[in-house]
Amino acid sequence: MGDGPVVDGAAVEVVRSYLVAAAEEMRSALVRTAFNPVIYEVYDFGISIYDARLRLVAESTGLSRFLGANDYSIRKGVEYVGRDNLHPGDVVLLNYPYWNAAHAYDATLFAPVFLPEGFDGDGELVGFLCVRAHWMDLGAKDPGYVLDSTDMHQEGIIFPGTKVVRRGEPVHEIVELIRFNSRMPDLVIGDLHAQVAALRTGERRLIELIRRFGLATVTTVVDTAIAAAQASTADALAALPQGSWTAVDWIDDDGITDEPIKMQVTVTVADGTCTVDFTGSSPAVAGPVNLPFGSTIATARVAFKALTTPGEQTNAGHFSALRVIAEPGSLFHAVYPAATFTQWTGTVALELIYQALAQGMPERLAASSGGDVPGFMMVGTHPDTGQLYAVSNNDPVGWGASPDHDGIGPANHLCQTQARNTPVEVLEARTGMLFERVEIRTDSGGAGRHRGGPGLRRDIRFVTAGEFLSVVKKTKSPPWALDGGARPDPIQVIVHPGTSRERRISTRRTPVAPGDRITLLTAGGGGHGDARLRDAAAVRADVAEGYVSASAARDVYGVDVLGGAGAVSTGGPRAVSTGGPDAAPKEVPMITPPDRTPT
């Protein structure tokens, strides 16, 4: 770094901002050209730019856990292919889950960037670009989503680091292999080309940046930005409480049996580092809830970045102080041939990390935000086109209350950053679902001095036959609260409500026929503080908005909104918010996680 040109702060910001803008332009190219609504509507992707040393220099908005996973997978991919085997115009496909840090349908495409002729040092490798996006089908044993696989080979065709474009020309045999192994080839091939288009956009912008400022200046700026990120992260860590804290929670099952699965994490902040240790968690299980280690690292990165430098654009320097530990062969470090398709464990684990940190720094953390992402999908044959479809949605939940304010909601889970839910118009037009009701659930947020955000109710009627896939791993235990706040009811999926076939389920494939119905109740956020200390005017406003019922205002908060006097009732605050028909069913017995205990 000392041998490079001297650059001032203005130059650093101009070049750094240009790199971020290049990543955002890659995102725009992907969204404009993708075929699959999970990409162009939901933003189920991650886009990253790296220097020649594979250090992250910029990223676009997208799924936060994808962005961290990119760092892990591109190193594995380059190692497998070999730098000497990479040439201008190459694009490599990687979806081997233990290297890709995700399941087989999260396809990672990466490309090297070389300086063209006419530059000083032409032909030099100057960086890498990475675009990860969810494909809808790649030959797994089931269409749509795999919920009960028992090994990797049931989860789709695998590419360990395979060139789909060689020296600028598509590799026909590989593209055809993808096409003939997909039930929805037009979507998948379209999304493949969209990712390549995003990579080409990034390549043009990176070369343009170097043409304008020179490679030496850009390299110096990257070094400076990474060093600044390391310094600001070190300052943030030094300002945090020092110590070690442990939390335990459970996910519903692995999709094979109904046995709950233990998760445990110990977070230690000391000596300028933060260690996230998943020792004590369950060994790897038969079903597809095991996490590749790269995905576990990505989950820890989300929490670490939010805790230390949430307001800064991310680069490699922000994570040099983070250590992640998970024993190979455990739930959080899947090894071949463990099934990994259902990645919801990572969502619950993010909240588990926050649950541990809340013991040592409660003033900095909010309560649980719904506990999980309630996902669903319908798979079937569209009556208008005769084509197979598989369209998914991740529903919003209530965010947890903090020491200073109520939780928001319904909103996408905090693990999803800029991701969105699929619009009703898209779901109805492209599937056999008709949405009879989508509304905020009264009394679904955990009560407290500050109230958890409310969850959502969605009533679905099916107008064509198909399969409804529910993907959720926290229906048996409620989200956690803080400082005496109330724990809200957990997520619930009710099939055939109001009939003799009514039952509550977790992660399942449910055959449906025209006229069948399903109700999805997403969880609210955990409450913070004693509900009897909540301001009476805030309670009345909650009732007016429909967040809290008049009976809960009286019985839980002690505010008689009907009488208008704000009188405090004689009953004590309730342990959980009232949800009426949302009570835990016999089919999905509740489990009580052990108390959080500091180490």
C-alpha positions as CSV (number, residue, x, y, z in Angstrom):
1,M,0.0,0.0,0.0
2,G,2.8,2.4,0.8
3,D,4.2,2.0,-2.8
4,G,1.0,3.2,-4.4
5,P,0.0,6.8,-5.4
6,V,-1.2,9.2,-2.7
7,V,-4.9,9.7,-2.8
8,D,-7.0,12.1,-0.7
9,G,-10.2,11.5,1.0
10,A,-12.3,12.9,-1.8
11,A,-10.7,10.5,-4.3
12,V,-11.3,7.6,-2.0
13,E,-15.0,8.4,-1.7
14,V,-15.4,8.9,-5.4
15,V,-13.8,5.6,-6.3
16,R,-15.5,3.7,-3.5
17,S,-18.9,5.1,-4.5
18,Y,-18.3,4.2,-8.1
19,L,-17.7,0.6,-7.1
20,V,-21.0,0.6,-5.1
21,A,-22.8,2.2,-8.0
22,A,-21.4,-0.5,-10.3
23,A,-22.8,-3.2,-8.1
24,E,-26.2,-1.5,-8.1
25,E,-26.1,-1.3,-11.8
26,M,-25.5,-5.0,-11.9
27,R,-28.6,-5.4,-9.8
28,S,-30.7,-3.3,-12.1
29,A,-29.5,-5.4,-15.1
30,L,-30.5,-8.6,-13.3
31,V,-33.9,-7.3,-12.2
32,R,-34.8,-6.0,-15.7
33,T,-33.9,-9.2,-17.5
34,A,-34.7,-12.1,-15.1
35,F,-37.6,-14.4,-16.0
36,N,-38.4,-15.6,-12.4
37,P,-40.5,-13.4,-10.1
38,V,-38.5,-14.6,-7.1
39,I,-35.7,-12.6,-8.6
40,Y,-37.4,-9.5,-10.2
41,E,-40.1,-9.2,-7.5
42,V,-38.6,-10.7,-4.3
43,Y,-35.0,-9.8,-4.9
44,D,-33.8,-13.3,-4.0
45,F,-30.2,-12.6,-5.0
46,G,-26.8,-11.4,-3.9
47,I,-24.3,-9.4,-6.0
48,S,-20.7,-8.7,-5.0
49,I,-17.5,-7.2,-6.5
50,Y,-14.0,-8.4,-5.5
51,D,-10.5,-7.3,-6.2
52,A,-7.9,-9.6,-7.6
53,R,-7.1,-10.9,-4.1
54,L,-10.8,-11.9,-3.7
55,R,-11.4,-9.2,-1.1
56,L,-14.9,-7.8,-1.1
57,V,-14.9,-4.2,-2.3
58,A,-18.6,-3.5,-3.0
59,E,-22.1,-5.2,-3.0
60,S,-25.6,-4.3,-4.0
61,T,-28.8,-4.6,-2.0
62,G,-30.2,-8.1,-1.9
63,L,-30.5,-10.9,0.6
64,S,-28.0,-10.2,3.3
65,R,-27.1,-13.9,3.9
66,F,-26.5,-14.3,0.2
67,L,-24.0,-11.5,0.2
68,G,-21.9,-13.1,2.9
69,A,-22.2,-16.5,1.3
70,N,-20.8,-15.0,-1.9
71,D,-17.5,-14.4,-0.2
72,Y,-17.2,-18.0,0.9
73,S,-18.3,-19.6,-2.4
74,I,-16.2,-17.5,-4.8
75,R,-13.0,-18.5,-2.9
76,K,-14.0,-22.2,-3.2
77,G,-14.9,-21.8,-6.8
78,V,-11.7,-20.1,-7.8
79,E,-9.7,-22.7,-5.9
80,Y,-11.5,-25.5,-7.7
81,V,-11.2,-24.0,-11.2
82,G,-7.7,-22.6,-10.7
83,R,-6.6,-19.0,-11.5
84,D,-4.5,-20.3,-14.4
85,N,-7.7,-21.8,-16.0
86,L,-9.6,-18.5,-15.9
87,H,-9.6,-16.4,-19.1
88,P,-11.3,-13.2,-20.3
89,G,-14.9,-13.8,-21.0
90,D,-15.3,-16.9,-18.7
91,V,-18.3,-17.4,-16.5
92,V,-18.4,-20.2,-14.0
93,L,-21.4,-21.8,-12.4
94,L,-21.2,-23.2,-8.8
95,N,-24.0,-24.8,-6.8
96,Y,-22.3,-27.6,-4.8
97,P,-23.9,-26.7,-1.5
98,Y,-20.9,-27.2,0.8
99,W,-18.8,-24.8,-1.3
100,N,-21.7,-22.6,-2.4
101,A,-22.8,-21.9,1.1
102,A,-26.5,-22.5,0.1
103,H,-28.7,-25.1,-1.4
104,A,-28.4,-26.4,-4.9
105,Y,-31.0,-24.0,-6.4
106,D,-29.1,-20.9,-5.3
107,A,-27.0,-20.7,-8.4
108,T,-23.7,-18.7,-8.1
109,L,-22.2,-17.4,-11.3
110,F,-18.8,-15.7,-11.1
111,A,-16.5,-14.1,-13.6
112,P,-12.9,-12.9,-13.7
113,V,-12.2,-9.4,-15.0
114,F,-9.1,-8.9,-17.1
115,L,-7.7,-5.6,-18.4
116,P,-8.2,-5.5,-22.2
117,E,-5.6,-4.4,-24.7
118,G,-4.6,-0.8,-24.6
119,F,-4.2,-0.6,-20.8
120,D,-0.9,-0.5,-19.0
121,G,-0.6,-4.1,-17.8
122,D,-3.2,-5.3,-20.4
123,G,-4.3,-8.9,-19.8
124,E,-3.9,-8.5,-16.0
125,L,-6.5,-10.1,-13.7
126,V,-7.9,-7.1,-11.8
127,G,-11.0,-8.5,-10.1
128,F,-13.9,-10.8,-9.8
129,L,-17.7,-10.4,-10.1
130,C,-20.3,-12.6,-8.4
131,V,-24.1,-12.9,-8.9
132,R,-26.1,-15.5,-6.9
133,A,-29.8,-16.0,-7.6
134,H,-32.5,-18.5,-6.8
135,W,-33.4,-20.8,-9.8
136,M,-36.9,-22.5,-9.7
137,D,-35.9,-26.0,-10.8
138,L,-32.7,-27.9,-11.4
139,G,-33.8,-31.5,-11.4
140,A,-34.4,-32.2,-7.7
141,K,-36.6,-35.1,-6.7
142,D,-39.6,-32.8,-6.2
143,P,-40.7,-29.7,-8.2
144,G,-40.6,-26.4,-6.5
145,Y,-38.8,-26.9,-3.2
146,V,-37.4,-30.0,-1.5
147,L,-38.7,-30.5,2.0
148,D,-37.7,-34.0,2.9
149,S,-34.5,-34.9,1.1
150,T,-32.0,-37.1,3.0
151,D,-28.9,-36.5,0.9
152,M,-27.5,-34.0,-1.5
153,H,-28.2,-36.1,-4.6
154,Q,-31.9,-35.7,-4.2
155,E,-31.6,-31.9,-4.3
156,G,-30.7,-31.3,-8.0
157,I,-28.0,-31.5,-10.5
158,I,-24.7,-30.3,-9.1
159,F,-22.0,-28.0,-10.7
160,P,-18.8,-27.8,-8.6
161,G,-17.4,-24.9,-10.6
162,T,-18.2,-25.4,-14.3
163,K,-17.8,-22.9,-17.1
164,V,-21.1,-22.0,-18.8
165,V,-19.3,-19.3,-20.8
166,R,-15.8,-19.9,-22.1
167,R,-13.8,-17.0,-23.5
168,G,-17.1,-15.1,-24.2
169,E,-18.9,-18.0,-25.9
170,P,-21.7,-20.0,-24.2
171,V,-20.7,-23.7,-23.6
172,H,-23.5,-25.3,-25.5
173,E,-23.3,-28.7,-23.9
174,I,-23.5,-27.3,-20.4
175,V,-26.4,-25.0,-21.2
176,E,-28.3,-27.9,-22.7
177,L,-27.5,-30.1,-19.7
178,I,-29.1,-27.4,-17.5
179,R,-32.1,-27.1,-19.9
180,F,-32.8,-30.9,-20.0
181,N,-32.5,-31.3,-16.3
182,S,-35.1,-28.6,-15.5
183,R,-38.9,-28.9,-15.3
184,M,-39.1,-25.2,-16.1
185,P,-36.2,-24.7,-18.6
186,D,-37.4,-21.4,-20.1
187,L,-37.3,-19.7,-16.6
188,V,-34.0,-21.3,-15.6
189,I,-32.2,-20.5,-18.9
190,G,-33.6,-17.0,-18.9
191,D,-32.3,-16.4,-15.4
192,L,-28.9,-17.8,-16.4
193,H,-28.7,-15.3,-19.2
194,A,-29.9,-12.5,-16.8
195,Q,-27.1,-13.3,-14.4
196,V,-24.5,-13.3,-17.2
197,A,-25.9,-9.9,-18.3
198,A,-25.4,-8.6,-14.8
199,L,-21.8,-9.9,-14.8
200,R,-21.1,-8.2,-18.1
201,T,-22.5,-4.9,-16.8
202,G,-20.1,-5.1,-13.8
203,E,-17.2,-6.0,-16.0
204,R,-17.8,-2.9,-18.2
205,R,-18.1,-0.6,-15.2
206,L,-15.0,-2.0,-13.5
207,I,-12.8,-1.6,-16.6
208,E,-14.3,1.9,-17.1
209,L,-13.3,2.8,-13.5
210,I,-9.7,1.6,-14.0
211,R,-9.5,3.4,-17.4
212,R,-10.6,6.7,-15.7
213,F,-8.5,6.6,-12.5
214,G,-5.7,4.0,-13.2
215,L,-5.2,0.6,-11.7
216,A,-2.7,1.9,-9.1
217,T,-5.1,4.5,-7.8
218,V,-8.1,2.1,-7.7
219,T,-5.9,-0.5,-5.8
220,T,-4.8,2.2,-3.3
221,V,-8.4,3.3,-2.7
222,V,-9.5,-0.3,-2.1
223,D,-6.6,-0.8,0.4
224,T,-7.6,2.4,2.1
225,A,-11.3,1.6,2.3
226,I,-10.6,-1.9,3.7
227,A,-8.2,-0.5,6.3
228,A,-10.8,2.2,7.3
229,A,-13.4,-0.5,7.7
230,Q,-11.1,-2.6,9.9
231,A,-10.5,0.5,12.1
232,S,-14.1,1.5,12.5
233,T,-15.1,-2.1,13.3
234,A,-12.3,-2.3,15.9
235,D,-13.6,0.9,17.5
236,A,-17.1,-0.4,17.6
237,L,-16.0,-3.7,19.2
238,A,-14.0,-1.9,21.8
239,A,-17.1,0.2,22.8
240,L,-19.3,-2.9,23.3
241,P,-19.7,-4.7,26.6
242,Q,-17.1,-7.5,26.8
243,G,-18.1,-11.0,27.8
244,S,-19.6,-14.3,26.7
245,W,-23.3,-15.2,26.4
246,T,-25.1,-18.4,25.4
247,A,-28.6,-18.9,24.0
248,V,-30.5,-22.1,23.2
249,D,-33.5,-22.5,20.9
250,W,-35.2,-25.2,18.9
251,I,-36.5,-25.6,15.3
252,D,-39.7,-27.7,14.7
253,D,-38.2,-30.7,12.9
254,D,-36.1,-31.8,10.0
255,G,-38.9,-32.7,7.6
256,I,-38.3,-36.4,8.2
257,T,-39.4,-36.8,11.8
258,D,-41.4,-34.6,14.2
259,E,-38.5,-34.3,16.7
260,P,-37.4,-30.7,17.6
261,I,-33.8,-29.9,16.9
262,K,-31.5,-28.1,19.3
263,M,-29.6,-25.0,18.3
264,Q,-27.0,-23.4,20.6
265,V,-24.7,-20.5,20.2
266,T,-22.2,-18.7,22.4
267,V,-21.2,-15.2,21.4
268,T,-18.0,-13.8,22.9
269,V,-16.7,-10.2,22.5
270,A,-13.2,-9.9,23.8
271,D,-9.7,-8.8,22.8
272,G,-10.8,-7.0,19.7
273,T,-12.7,-10.0,18.2
274,C,-16.2,-11.4,18.2
275,T,-16.5,-15.2,18.2
276,V,-19.8,-16.9,17.3
277,D,-19.6,-20.5,18.4
278,F,-22.3,-23.0,17.6
279,T,-20.8,-25.8,19.7
280,G,-23.6,-27.6,21.6
281,S,-26.0,-27.6,18.7
282,S,-27.5,-30.8,17.3
283,P,-25.4,-33.1,15.1
284,A,-26.4,-33.1,11.5
285,V,-29.9,-34.5,11.0
286,A,-31.4,-36.7,8.3
287,G,-33.6,-34.0,6.7
288,P,-32.6,-30.9,4.7
289,V,-32.2,-28.4,7.5
290,N,-28.5,-28.7,7.9
291,L,-26.5,-25.6,7.0
292,P,-23.4,-25.5,4.9
293,F,-20.6,-23.8,6.9
294,G,-20.4,-20.9,4.5
295,S,-24.1,-20.2,5.2
296,T,-23.5,-20.3,8.9
297,I,-20.6,-17.7,8.5
298,A,-22.9,-15.5,6.4
299,T,-25.6,-15.6,9.1
300,A,-23.1,-14.6,11.7
301,R,-21.9,-11.8,9.5
302,V,-25.4,-10.2,9.3
303,A,-25.6,-10.0,13.1
304,F,-22.0,-8.8,13.4
305,K,-22.3,-6.0,10.8
306,A,-25.6,-4.8,12.3
307,L,-24.0,-4.7,15.7
308,T,-20.8,-2.9,14.8
309,T,-21.0,-0.7,11.6
310,P,-24.6,-0.8,10.3
311,G,-24.3,2.6,8.6
312,E,-21.2,1.8,6.4
313,Q,-21.1,0.3,2.9
314,T,-19.6,-3.2,3.4
315,N,-16.2,-4.4,2.3
316,A,-13.8,-7.2,3.5
317,G,-12.4,-5.1,6.3
318,H,-15.7,-5.2,8.2
319,F,-15.3,-8.9,9.0
320,S,-11.7,-9.5,9.8
321,A,-12.5,-9.5,13.5
322,L,-15.2,-12.1,13.3
323,R,-14.6,-15.7,14.1
324,V,-17.2,-18.4,13.5
325,I,-17.0,-22.0,14.9
326,A,-19.1,-25.0,14.1
327,E,-18.0,-28.6,14.3
328,P,-17.9,-30.4,10.9
329,G,-20.8,-32.8,10.7
330,S,-23.0,-30.7,13.0
331,L,-26.2,-28.9,12.2
332,F,-24.3,-25.7,11.4
333,H,-21.4,-27.3,9.4
334,A,-22.9,-29.8,6.9
335,V,-20.6,-32.1,5.1
336,Y,-21.2,-34.4,2.2
337,P,-23.7,-35.9,1.6
338,A,-25.9,-34.2,4.2
339,A,-29.2,-32.7,2.9
340,T,-29.2,-28.9,3.0
341,F,-32.1,-27.8,0.8
342,T,-34.3,-26.1,3.5
343,Q,-32.2,-23.2,4.7
344,W,-34.6,-21.9,7.3
345,T,-32.2,-22.9,10.1
346,G,-30.1,-19.9,9.2
347,T,-33.0,-17.5,9.7
348,V,-33.8,-18.9,13.2
349,A,-30.0,-18.9,14.0
350,L,-29.8,-15.2,13.3
351,E,-32.4,-14.5,16.0
352,L,-30.5,-16.9,18.2
353,I,-27.3,-14.8,17.9
354,Y,-29.3,-11.7,18.9
355,Q,-30.9,-13.6,21.8
356,A,-27.4,-14.3,23.2
357,L,-26.2,-10.8,22.7
358,A,-29.3,-9.4,24.4
359,Q,-28.1,-10.8,27.7
360,G,-24.9,-8.7,27.6
361,M,-26.1,-5.6,25.9
362,P,-29.9,-5.4,26.3
363,E,-30.0,-1.7,25.6
364,R,-28.8,-2.4,22.0
365,L,-31.1,-5.2,21.0
366,A,-34.7,-5.7,20.2
367,A,-36.8,-8.7,21.0
368,S,-37.4,-11.5,18.6
369,S,-38.9,-10.6,15.2
370,G,-41.4,-13.3,14.6
371,G,-38.9,-16.0,15.1
372,D,-38.8,-17.2,11.5
373,V,-39.7,-16.4,7.9
374,P,-43.1,-18.0,7.1
375,G,-42.6,-19.1,3.5
376,F,-45.1,-20.8,1.1
377,M,-45.2,-21.9,-2.5
378,M,-47.8,-23.4,-4.8
379,V,-46.8,-25.9,-7.5
380,G,-49.1,-27.0,-10.3
381,T,-50.0,-26.8,-13.9
382,H,-51.4,-23.5,-15.1
383,P,-54.9,-23.9,-16.7
384,D,-54.2,-21.2,-19.3
385,T,-50.8,-22.3,-20.5
386,G,-50.6,-26.0,-19.6
387,Q,-47.1,-25.2,-18.1
388,L,-45.7,-26.3,-14.8
389,Y,-45.4,-23.4,-12.3
390,A,-43.8,-23.0,-8.9
391,V,-44.2,-19.6,-7.4
392,S,-43.2,-18.7,-3.8
393,N,-43.6,-16.0,-1.2
394,N,-42.0,-15.2,2.1
395,D,-44.6,-13.5,4.3
396,P,-44.0,-10.6,6.7
397,V,-43.9,-10.9,10.5
398,G,-43.9,-8.4,13.3
399,W,-40.5,-7.1,14.4
400,G,-39.5,-7.1,18.1
401,A,-39.8,-4.2,20.4
402,S,-36.7,-2.4,21.5
403,P,-35.9,-0.5,24.8
404,D,-36.8,2.7,22.9
405,H,-39.7,2.0,20.6
406,D,-42.4,-0.4,19.4
407,G,-41.6,-3.0,16.8
408,I,-42.7,-2.4,13.2
409,G,-44.8,-4.8,11.2
410,P,-46.0,-6.6,9.4
411,A,-42.6,-6.4,7.6
412,N,-40.2,-8.8,6.0
413,H,-38.0,-10.6,8.5
414,L,-34.8,-8.7,9.5
415,C,-32.7,-11.3,7.8
416,Q,-33.9,-10.3,4.4
417,T,-32.8,-6.7,4.2
418,Q,-34.1,-5.3,0.9
419,A,-36.0,-8.5,-0.2
420,R,-39.7,-8.1,-0.8
421,N,-42.8,-10.4,-0.6
422,T,-44.4,-11.5,-3.9
423,P,-47.3,-9.3,-4.8
424,V,-50.8,-10.8,-4.6
425,E,-51.4,-9.9,-8.2
426,V,-48.4,-12.0,-9.3
427,L,-49.4,-14.9,-7.0
428,E,-53.0,-15.0,-8.3
429,A,-52.1,-14.6,-12.0
430,R,-49.4,-17.2,-12.0
431,T,-50.8,-19.9,-9.7
432,G,-54.1,-21.4,-8.6
433,M,-54.3,-19.3,-5.4
434,L,-57.0,-16.8,-4.7
435,F,-56.5,-14.6,-1.6
436,E,-59.7,-14.0,0.2
437,R,-58.1,-12.1,3.1
438,V,-54.8,-10.4,3.8
439,E,-54.8,-8.3,7.0
440,I,-53.0,-7.3,10.1
441,R,-53.7,-9.7,13.1
442,T,-55.0,-7.9,16.1
443,D,-53.3,-8.8,19.4
444,S,-50.5,-10.7,17.6
445,G,-47.6,-8.5,18.8
446,G,-46.1,-9.3,22.2
447,A,-47.4,-6.9,24.8
448,G,-45.0,-4.7,26.7
449,R,-44.0,-1.2,27.7
450,H,-43.0,-1.2,24.0
451,R,-45.2,-3.5,21.9
452,G,-44.0,-6.0,19.3
453,G,-45.1,-5.4,15.8
454,P,-48.2,-7.2,14.6
455,G,-48.2,-10.3,12.3
456,L,-50.3,-11.0,9.3
457,R,-53.3,-13.2,8.5
458,R,-53.6,-14.6,5.0
459,D,-56.6,-16.7,3.9
460,I,-56.1,-18.6,0.6
461,R,-58.7,-20.4,-1.5
462,F,-57.5,-22.7,-4.3
463,V,-59.2,-22.5,-7.7
464,T,-57.1,-25.2,-9.3
465,A,-55.5,-28.4,-8.1
466,G,-51.8,-28.5,-7.1
467,E,-49.6,-28.7,-4.1
468,F,-49.2,-26.1,-1.4
469,L,-45.8,-26.0,0.2
470,S,-45.4,-24.5,3.7
471,V,-41.9,-23.7,4.8
472,V,-41.6,-22.6,8.4
473,K,-39.5,-24.0,11.3
474,K,-40.9,-22.1,14.3
475,T,-44.5,-23.2,15.0
476,K,-43.9,-25.1,18.2
477,S,-42.2,-22.4,20.4
478,P,-43.0,-18.7,20.6
479,P,-40.7,-15.8,19.8
480,W,-38.7,-14.5,22.7
481,A,-39.3,-11.2,24.5
482,L,-37.1,-9.0,26.7
483,D,-37.3,-7.3,30.1
484,G,-40.6,-8.8,31.1
485,G,-42.3,-8.3,27.8
486,A,-44.8,-10.9,26.5
487,R,-44.0,-13.6,24.0
488,P,-46.4,-13.6,21.0
489,D,-48.0,-16.7,19.6
490,P,-45.8,-18.6,17.1
491,I,-46.5,-18.8,13.4
492,Q,-49.3,-21.2,12.4
493,V,-50.3,-22.8,9.2
494,I,-53.9,-24.2,9.2
495,V,-55.0,-26.4,6.4
496,H,-58.7,-27.0,5.6
497,P,-59.8,-24.5,8.4
498,G,-63.3,-24.9,9.7
499,T,-63.7,-28.5,8.4
500,S,-63.4,-31.9,9.8
501,R,-60.0,-32.1,8.1
502,E,-58.6,-29.0,9.9
503,R,-55.1,-29.4,11.2
504,R,-52.0,-27.3,12.0
505,I,-48.8,-28.1,10.2
506,S,-45.2,-26.9,9.9
507,T,-43.1,-27.6,6.8
508,R,-45.2,-29.8,4.5
509,R,-46.3,-30.5,0.9
510,T,-50.1,-30.5,1.0
511,P,-52.2,-31.6,-2.0
512,V,-55.0,-29.2,-2.7
513,A,-58.1,-29.2,-4.9
514,P,-60.4,-26.5,-6.0
515,G,-62.3,-25.1,-3.1
516,D,-59.8,-26.1,-0.5
517,R,-58.5,-23.4,1.9
518,I,-55.5,-22.6,4.0
519,T,-54.9,-19.9,6.6
520,L,-51.5,-18.6,7.4
521,L,-51.0,-16.7,10.7
522,T,-47.6,-15.1,10.9
523,A,-46.1,-14.2,14.3
524,G,-45.7,-10.8,15.8
525,G,-42.6,-9.5,17.5
526,G,-41.7,-10.0,21.1
527,G,-42.6,-7.3,23.6
528,H,-40.2,-5.2,25.7
529,G,-40.9,-4.3,29.3
530,D,-43.9,-4.5,31.6
531,A,-47.1,-4.0,29.7
532,R,-48.6,-2.1,32.7
533,L,-46.0,0.6,32.1
534,R,-47.1,1.3,28.6
535,D,-48.5,4.8,28.0
536,A,-52.3,4.8,28.1
537,A,-52.5,7.1,25.0
538,A,-50.3,4.6,23.1
539,V,-52.7,1.8,24.1
540,R,-55.7,3.8,22.8
541,A,-53.9,4.5,19.6
542,D,-53.1,0.8,19.2
543,V,-56.8,0.0,19.6
544,A,-57.8,2.6,17.1
545,E,-55.3,1.2,14.6
546,G,-56.5,-2.4,15.2
547,Y,-53.2,-3.6,16.6
548,V,-54.7,-4.3,20.0
549,S,-58.3,-5.3,20.9
550,A,-60.3,-3.4,23.6
551,S,-60.3,-6.5,25.8
552,A,-56.5,-6.9,25.6
553,A,-56.1,-3.2,26.3
554,R,-58.2,-3.8,29.5
555,D,-56.8,-7.1,30.6
556,V,-53.2,-6.9,29.5
557,Y,-52.4,-3.2,29.6
558,G,-54.9,-2.1,32.3
559,V,-56.4,0.6,30.1
560,D,-60.3,0.7,29.8
561,V,-60.6,2.2,26.3
562,L,-64.4,1.6,26.2
563,G,-64.9,3.5,29.4
564,G,-62.5,6.2,28.3
565,A,-61.2,6.7,31.8
566,G,-57.9,4.8,31.4
567,A,-58.6,2.9,34.6
568,V,-56.2,0.1,35.6
569,S,-57.9,-3.3,35.9
570,T,-57.2,-5.6,38.8
571,G,-55.9,-8.5,36.7
572,G,-52.2,-8.9,36.1
573,P,-50.6,-8.8,32.6
574,R,-50.9,-11.9,30.6
575,A,-47.9,-14.1,29.7
576,V,-48.6,-13.9,25.9
577,S,-50.8,-11.8,23.6
578,T,-54.3,-13.1,22.9
579,G,-54.8,-14.5,19.5
580,G,-58.3,-16.1,19.7
581,P,-58.3,-19.0,17.2
582,D,-54.5,-18.9,17.0
583,A,-54.0,-21.1,20.1
584,A,-51.5,-23.9,19.8
585,P,-53.1,-27.0,18.2
586,K,-52.8,-30.6,19.4
587,E,-51.2,-31.6,16.1
588,V,-48.2,-29.3,16.7
589,P,-47.3,-29.5,20.4
590,M,-45.6,-26.6,22.0
591,I,-42.0,-26.9,23.3
592,T,-40.3,-24.7,25.8
593,P,-36.7,-23.8,25.0
594,P,-34.3,-23.8,28.0
595,D,-33.7,-20.4,29.6
596,R,-30.8,-18.4,28.3
597,T,-27.9,-18.8,30.6
598,P,-24.6,-16.7,30.5
599,T,-21.4,-18.6,30.4
